[in-house]
């Protein structure tokens, strides 16, 4: 009689959990330069000030920043910036935890607000089975500047994590690694939550 192999799913945030800092700003600087980034941030801050506090102003800032910085850029033209960004990550101790889960045969999902444009490249050497992230909309290889399925953070990330768990099927254990307060909604869904 064969032993039952436990079904374990593990979610890892990226920025501030697997790597030190936030990857968006370094990517934008490499992609479009400091001047355009500062212009985009200034536009985003104006919108922030004029928006009621009842709105998700952090996501609104990100939306304006991405639209002003990336709209009209071809994905092909951003490839050199993505290549340069591969030197950026300063990996944290939690990467060792991810490797332990991988070695145990657990199903690993990276769940991040970072952009799909570069995140897949940064994770090329990191064992994982699936990726949930903020996807950028493009038409014929050119970015519209809009997020495709919303900003994969906080409650939106938790909704996508819940859907992933449901699709994965019954589990014996579930884990989430993230930072507070951003990943607390995701962490409420699992049996083991680790704040990094």
Phi and psi restraints in degrees (value plus and minus 20) as a CYANA .aco file:
   2 UNK   PHI    -102.8   -62.8
   2 UNK   PSI     122.8   162.8
   3 UNK   PHI     -89.6   -49.6
   3 UNK   PSI     126.6   166.6
   4 UNK   PHI     -92.9   -52.9
   4 UNK   PSI     104.5   144.5
   5 UNK   PHI    -105.4   -65.4
   5 UNK   PSI      95.2   135.2
   6 UNK   PHI     -79.4   -39.4
   6 UNK   PSI     120.0   160.0
   7 UNK   PHI    -113.4   -73.4
   7 UNK   PSI      93.5   133.5
   8 UNK   PHI    -145.1  -105.1
   8 UNK   PSI     110.4   150.4
   9 UNK   PHI    -137.8   -97.8
   9 UNK   PSI     118.0   158.0
  10 UNK   PHI    -151.2  -111.2
  10 UNK   PSI     109.9   149.9
  11 UNK   PHI    -131.0   -91.0
  11 UNK   PSI     112.5   152.5
  12 UNK   PHI    -142.3  -102.3
  12 UNK   PSI     106.4   146.4
  13 UNK   PHI     -89.5   -49.5
  13 UNK   PSI     145.0   185.0
  14 UNK   PHI    -126.6   -86.6
  14 UNK   PSI     -91.8   -51.8
  15 UNK   PHI     -83.2   -43.2
  15 UNK   PSI     105.8   145.8
  16 UNK   PHI      58.9    98.9
  16 UNK   PSI     -24.4    15.6
  17 UNK   PHI    -138.7   -98.7
  17 UNK   PSI     -77.1   -37.1
  18 UNK   PHI    -109.5   -69.5
  18 UNK   PSI     -50.5   -10.5
  19 UNK   PHI    -147.9  -107.9
  19 UNK   PSI     135.4   175.4
  20 UNK   PHI     -97.4   -57.4
  20 UNK   PSI     110.6   150.6
  21 UNK   PHI      66.3   106.3
  21 UNK   PSI    -189.9  -149.9
  22 UNK   PHI    -134.2   -94.2
  22 UNK   PSI     111.0   151.0
  23 UNK   PHI    -101.7   -61.7
  23 UNK   PSI     -38.1     1.9
  24 UNK   PHI     -83.7   -43.7
  24 UNK   PSI     -70.7   -30.7
  25 UNK   PHI     -83.5   -43.5
  25 UNK   PSI     -66.4   -26.4
  26 UNK   PHI     -77.1   -37.1
  26 UNK   PSI     -58.4   -18.4
  27 UNK   PHI     -84.8   -44.8
  27 UNK   PSI     -67.8   -27.8
  28 UNK   PHI     -82.0   -42.0
  28 UNK   PSI     -60.1   -20.1
  29 UNK   PHI     -79.8   -39.8
  29 UNK   PSI     -65.4   -25.4
  30 UNK   PHI     -88.9   -48.9
  30 UNK   PSI     -52.6   -12.6
  31 UNK   PHI     -99.0   -59.0
  31 UNK   PSI     -63.7   -23.7
  32 UNK   PHI    -147.0  -107.0
  32 UNK   PSI     -24.5    15.5
  33 UNK   PHI      71.5   111.5
  33 UNK   PSI     138.4   178.4
  34 UNK   PHI     -84.4   -44.4
  34 UNK   PSI     -59.5   -19.5
  35 UNK   PHI     -82.6   -42.6
  35 UNK   PSI     -68.7   -28.7
  36 UNK   PHI     -85.6   -45.6
  36 UNK   PSI     -55.7   -15.7
  37 UNK   PHI     -83.1   -43.1
  37 UNK   PSI     -62.8   -22.8
  38 UNK   PHI     -85.4   -45.4
  38 UNK   PSI     -59.6   -19.6
  39 UNK   PHI     -81.5   -41.5
  39 UNK   PSI     -65.3   -25.3
  40 UNK   PHI     -84.1   -44.1
  40 UNK   PSI     -60.1   -20.1
  41 UNK   PHI     -88.0   -48.0
  41 UNK   PSI     -58.6   -18.6
  42 UNK   PHI     -81.3   -41.3
  42 UNK   PSI     -64.0   -24.0
  43 UNK   PHI     -82.6   -42.6
  43 UNK   PSI     -60.4   -20.4
  44 UNK   PHI     -86.0   -46.0
  44 UNK   PSI     -59.8   -19.8
  45 UNK   PHI     -87.4   -47.4
  45 UNK   PSI     -55.2   -15.2
  46 UNK   PHI     -82.7   -42.7
  46 UNK   PSI     -64.7   -24.7
  47 UNK   PHI     -82.7   -42.7
  47 UNK   PSI     -60.4   -20.4
  48 UNK   PHI     -78.3   -38.3
  48 UNK   PSI     -67.1   -27.1
  49 UNK   PHI     -84.3   -44.3
  49 UNK   PSI     -56.2   -16.2
  50 UNK   PHI    -106.2   -66.2
  50 UNK   PSI     -23.8    16.2
  51 UNK   PHI    -117.7   -77.7
  51 UNK   PSI     115.3   155.3
  52 UNK   PHI     -78.8   -38.8
  52 UNK   PSI     128.3   168.3
  53 UNK   PHI     -87.1   -47.1
  53 UNK   PSI     -35.9     4.1
  54 UNK   PHI     -91.7   -51.7
  54 UNK   PSI     -34.4     5.6
  55 UNK   PHI    -106.7   -66.7
  55 UNK   PSI     134.9   174.9
  56 UNK   PHI     -94.5   -54.5
  56 UNK   PSI      65.6   105.6
  57 UNK   PHI     -90.0   -50.0
  57 UNK   PSI     -47.6    -7.6
  58 UNK   PHI     -85.4   -45.4
  58 UNK   PSI     -63.5   -23.5
  59 UNK   PHI     -87.1   -47.1
  59 UNK   PSI     -56.4   -16.4
  60 UNK   PHI     -83.1   -43.1
  60 UNK   PSI     -63.7   -23.7
  61 UNK   PHI     -78.5   -38.5
  61 UNK   PSI     -66.1   -26.1
  62 UNK   PHI     -82.1   -42.1
  62 UNK   PSI     -60.9   -20.9
  63 UNK   PHI     -82.9   -42.9
  63 UNK   PSI     -64.7   -24.7
  64 UNK   PHI     -87.7   -47.7
  64 UNK   PSI     -62.9   -22.9
  65 UNK   PHI     -78.5   -38.5
  65 UNK   PSI     -66.7   -26.7
  66 UNK   PHI     -87.6   -47.6
  66 UNK   PSI     -59.6   -19.6
  67 UNK   PHI     -84.2   -44.2
  67 UNK   PSI     -66.1   -26.1
  68 UNK   PHI     -90.3   -50.3
  68 UNK   PSI     -53.1   -13.1
  69 UNK   PHI    -105.9   -65.9
  69 UNK   PSI     -57.0   -17.0
  70 UNK   PHI    -133.2   -93.2
  70 UNK   PSI     -34.5     5.5
  71 UNK   PHI     -77.3   -37.3
  71 UNK   PSI     110.2   150.2
  72 UNK   PHI      67.5   107.5
  72 UNK   PSI     -24.6    15.4
  73 UNK   PHI    -103.9   -63.9
  73 UNK   PSI     116.7   156.7
  74 UNK   PHI    -101.5   -61.5
  74 UNK   PSI     127.0   167.0
  75 UNK   PHI     -80.3   -40.3
  75 UNK   PSI     -56.1   -16.1
  76 UNK   PHI     -82.3   -42.3
  76 UNK   PSI     -59.4   -19.4
  77 UNK   PHI     -88.8   -48.8
  77 UNK   PSI     -40.3    -0.3
  78 UNK   PHI    -108.7   -68.7
  78 UNK   PSI     -28.8    11.2
  79 UNK   PHI     -75.9   -35.9
  79 UNK   PSI     -62.8   -22.8
  80 UNK   PHI     -81.9   -41.9
  80 UNK   PSI     -56.7   -16.7
  81 UNK   PHI     -85.8   -45.8
  81 UNK   PSI     -60.1   -20.1
  82 UNK   PHI     -83.1   -43.1
  82 UNK   PSI     -61.7   -21.7
  83 UNK   PHI     -82.2   -42.2
  83 UNK   PSI     -63.2   -23.2
  84 UNK   PHI     -86.3   -46.3
  84 UNK   PSI     -52.9   -12.9
  85 UNK   PHI     -87.0   -47.0
  85 UNK   PSI     -41.3    -1.3
  86 UNK   PHI     -81.8   -41.8
  86 UNK   PSI     -39.7     0.3
  87 UNK   PHI    -105.9   -65.9
  87 UNK   PSI     -30.1     9.9
  88 UNK   PHI     -94.1   -54.1
  88 UNK   PSI     -62.1   -22.1
  89 UNK   PHI     -79.4   -39.4
  89 UNK   PSI     114.8   154.8
  90 UNK   PHI    -130.1   -90.1
  90 UNK   PSI      81.0   121.0
  91 UNK   PHI     -91.3   -51.3
  91 UNK   PSI     120.8   160.8
  92 UNK   PHI    -116.7   -76.7
  92 UNK   PSI     152.9   192.9
  93 UNK   PHI     -79.8   -39.8
  93 UNK   PSI     -45.8    -5.8
  94 UNK   PHI     -84.7   -44.7
  94 UNK   PSI     -37.1     2.9
  95 UNK   PHI     -84.6   -44.6
  95 UNK   PSI     -51.3   -11.3
  96 UNK   PHI     -87.0   -47.0
  96 UNK   PSI     -57.0   -17.0
  97 UNK   PHI     -84.4   -44.4
  97 UNK   PSI     -60.5   -20.5
  98 UNK   PHI     -80.7   -40.7
  98 UNK   PSI     -63.0   -23.0
  99 UNK   PHI     -83.9   -43.9
  99 UNK   PSI     -58.1   -18.1
 100 UNK   PHI     -83.0   -43.0
 100 UNK   PSI     -62.1   -22.1
 101 UNK   PHI     -83.4   -43.4
 101 UNK   PSI     -61.5   -21.5
 102 UNK   PHI     -82.9   -42.9
 102 UNK   PSI     -64.0   -24.0
 103 UNK   PHI     -83.0   -43.0
 103 UNK   PSI     -48.2    -8.2
 104 UNK   PHI    -103.8   -63.8
 104 UNK   PSI     -22.3    17.7
 105 UNK   PHI      61.6   101.6
 105 UNK   PSI      -1.4    38.6
 106 UNK   PHI     -96.2   -56.2
 106 UNK   PSI     133.4   173.4
 107 UNK   PHI    -103.6   -63.6
 107 UNK   PSI      93.3   133.3
 108 UNK   PHI    -125.2   -85.2
 108 UNK   PSI     109.6   149.6
 109 UNK   PHI    -143.1  -103.1
 109 UNK   PSI     106.2   146.2
 110 UNK   PHI    -107.7   -67.7
 110 UNK   PSI     103.9   143.9
 111 UNK   PHI    -141.7  -101.7
 111 UNK   PSI      89.0   129.0
 112 UNK   PHI    -164.0  -124.0
 112 UNK   PSI     131.3   171.3
 113 UNK   PHI    -102.3   -62.3
 113 UNK   PSI     -24.9    15.1
 114 UNK   PHI     -85.4   -45.4
 114 UNK   PSI     145.5   185.5
 115 UNK   PHI    -107.5   -67.5
 115 UNK   PSI     121.6   161.6
 116 UNK   PHI     -82.7   -42.7
 116 UNK   PSI     -43.6    -3.6
 117 UNK   PHI     -73.7   -33.7
 117 UNK   PSI     -60.2   -20.2
 118 UNK   PHI    -141.2  -101.2
 118 UNK   PSI     -38.5     1.5
 119 UNK   PHI     -85.0   -45.0
 119 UNK   PSI     -59.4   -19.4
 120 UNK   PHI     -79.7   -39.7
 120 UNK   PSI     -57.1   -17.1
 121 UNK   PHI     -88.2   -48.2
 121 UNK   PSI     -62.3   -22.3
 122 UNK   PHI     -86.1   -46.1
 122 UNK   PSI     -45.0    -5.0
 123 UNK   PHI    -116.8   -76.8
 123 UNK   PSI     -10.4    29.6
 124 UNK   PHI     -75.7   -35.7
 124 UNK   PSI     -54.9   -14.9
 125 UNK   PHI    -123.8   -83.8
 125 UNK   PSI      -9.0    31.0
 126 UNK   PHI    -126.1   -86.1
 126 UNK   PSI     102.1   142.1
 127 UNK   PHI     -84.2   -44.2
 127 UNK   PSI     107.1   147.1
 128 UNK   PHI    -181.8  -141.8
 128 UNK   PSI     135.7   175.7
 129 UNK   PHI    -121.4   -81.4
 129 UNK   PSI     -44.5    -4.5
 130 UNK   PHI    -174.3  -134.3
 130 UNK   PSI     141.0   181.0
 131 UNK   PHI    -154.7  -114.7
 131 UNK   PSI     104.5   144.5
 132 UNK   PHI    -132.6   -92.6
 132 UNK   PSI     105.0   145.0
 133 UNK   PHI    -177.5  -137.5
 133 UNK   PSI     159.4   199.4
 134 UNK   PHI    -100.5   -60.5
 134 UNK   PSI      96.9   136.9
 135 UNK   PHI    -117.0   -77.0
 135 UNK   PSI     117.4   157.4
 136 UNK   PHI    -116.2   -76.2
 136 UNK   PSI     116.4   156.4
 137 UNK   PHI     -97.6   -57.6
 137 UNK   PSI     119.3   159.3
 138 UNK   PHI    -159.8  -119.8
 138 UNK   PSI     133.5   173.5
 139 UNK   PHI    -149.9  -109.9
 139 UNK   PSI      98.3   138.3
 140 UNK   PHI      34.7    74.7
 140 UNK   PSI      19.7    59.7
 141 UNK   PHI      60.4   100.4
 141 UNK   PSI     -12.8    27.2
 142 UNK   PHI    -136.9   -96.9
 142 UNK   PSI     111.5   151.5
 143 UNK   PHI     -91.1   -51.1
 143 UNK   PSI     117.3   157.3
 144 UNK   PHI    -105.5   -65.5
 144 UNK   PSI     -36.2     3.8
 145 UNK   PHI      70.8   110.8
 145 UNK   PSI     -21.7    18.3
 146 UNK   PHI    -122.8   -82.8
 146 UNK   PSI     128.1   168.1
 147 UNK   PHI     -97.8   -57.8
 147 UNK   PSI     113.5   153.5
 148 UNK   PHI     -91.3   -51.3
 148 UNK   PSI     -70.1   -30.1
 149 UNK   PHI    -145.2  -105.2
 149 UNK   PSI      16.7    56.7
 150 UNK   PHI      64.7   104.7
 150 UNK   PSI     156.4   196.4
 151 UNK   PHI    -108.3   -68.3
 151 UNK   PSI      95.5   135.5
 152 UNK   PHI     -99.0   -59.0
 152 UNK   PSI      45.7    85.7
 153 UNK   PHI    -156.9  -116.9
 153 UNK   PSI     142.2   182.2
 154 UNK   PHI      24.9    64.9
 154 UNK   PSI    -142.4  -102.4
 155 UNK   PHI     -84.6   -44.6
 155 UNK   PSI     -56.7   -16.7
 156 UNK   PHI     -83.8   -43.8
 156 UNK   PSI     -62.6   -22.6
 157 UNK   PHI     -82.0   -42.0
 157 UNK   PSI     -63.7   -23.7
 158 UNK   PHI     -80.4   -40.4
 158 UNK   PSI     -59.5   -19.5
 159 UNK   PHI     -82.9   -42.9
 159 UNK   PSI     -61.3   -21.3
 160 UNK   PHI     -91.5   -51.5
 160 UNK   PSI     -54.6   -14.6
 161 UNK   PHI     -84.9   -44.9
 161 UNK   PSI     -64.1   -24.1
 162 UNK   PHI     -81.1   -41.1
 162 UNK   PSI     -62.1   -22.1
 163 UNK   PHI     -85.0   -45.0
 163 UNK   PSI     -58.5   -18.5
 164 UNK   PHI     -85.4   -45.4
 164 UNK   PSI     -62.2   -22.2
 165 UNK   PHI     -83.0   -43.0
 165 UNK   PSI     -61.5   -21.5
 166 UNK   PHI     -83.9   -43.9
 166 UNK   PSI     -62.7   -22.7
 167 UNK   PHI     -88.0   -48.0
 167 UNK   PSI     -53.6   -13.6
 168 UNK   PHI     -87.2   -47.2
 168 UNK   PSI     -51.5   -11.5
 169 UNK   PHI      80.7   120.7
 169 UNK   PSI    -194.9  -154.9
 170 UNK   PHI     -77.4   -37.4
 170 UNK   PSI     117.0   157.0
 171 UNK   PHI    -144.6  -104.6
 171 UNK   PSI     133.9   173.9
 172 UNK   PHI    -109.3   -69.3
 172 UNK   PSI     -52.6   -12.6
 173 UNK   PHI    -166.0  -126.0
 173 UNK   PSI     129.5   169.5
 174 UNK   PHI    -157.2  -117.2
 174 UNK   PSI     121.2   161.2
 175 UNK   PHI    -148.4  -108.4
 175 UNK   PSI     132.1   172.1
 176 UNK   PHI    -163.3  -123.3
 176 UNK   PSI     111.5   151.5
 177 UNK   PHI    -134.3   -94.3
 177 UNK   PSI     106.6   146.6
 178 UNK   PHI    -184.3  -144.3
 178 UNK   PSI    -195.3  -155.3
 179 UNK   PHI    -136.2   -96.2
 179 UNK   PSI     132.7   172.7
 180 UNK   PHI    -115.3   -75.3
 180 UNK   PSI     127.8   167.8
 181 UNK   PHI    -110.8   -70.8
 181 UNK   PSI     -23.8    16.2
 182 UNK   PHI     -79.9   -39.9
 182 UNK   PSI     -55.9   -15.9
 183 UNK   PHI    -121.4   -81.4
 183 UNK   PSI     -13.5    26.5
 184 UNK   PHI     -80.1   -40.1
 184 UNK   PSI     -59.3   -19.3
 185 UNK   PHI     -79.2   -39.2
 185 UNK   PSI     -59.4   -19.4
 186 UNK   PHI     -86.9   -46.9
 186 UNK   PSI     -60.6   -20.6
 187 UNK   PHI     -88.0   -48.0
 187 UNK   PSI     -43.9    -3.9
 188 UNK   PHI     -89.0   -49.0
 188 UNK   PSI     -33.8     6.2
 189 UNK   PHI    -111.0   -71.0
 189 UNK   PSI     -29.8    10.2
 190 UNK   PHI    -134.9   -94.9
 190 UNK   PSI     147.4   187.4
 191 UNK   PHI    -104.7   -64.7
 191 UNK   PSI     -43.3    -3.3
 192 UNK   PHI    -151.7  -111.7
 192 UNK   PSI      96.7   136.7
 193 UNK   PHI    -133.4   -93.4
 193 UNK   PSI     109.2   149.2
 194 UNK   PHI    -140.7  -100.7
 194 UNK   PSI      94.4   134.4
 195 UNK   PHI    -109.1   -69.1
 195 UNK   PSI     105.0   145.0
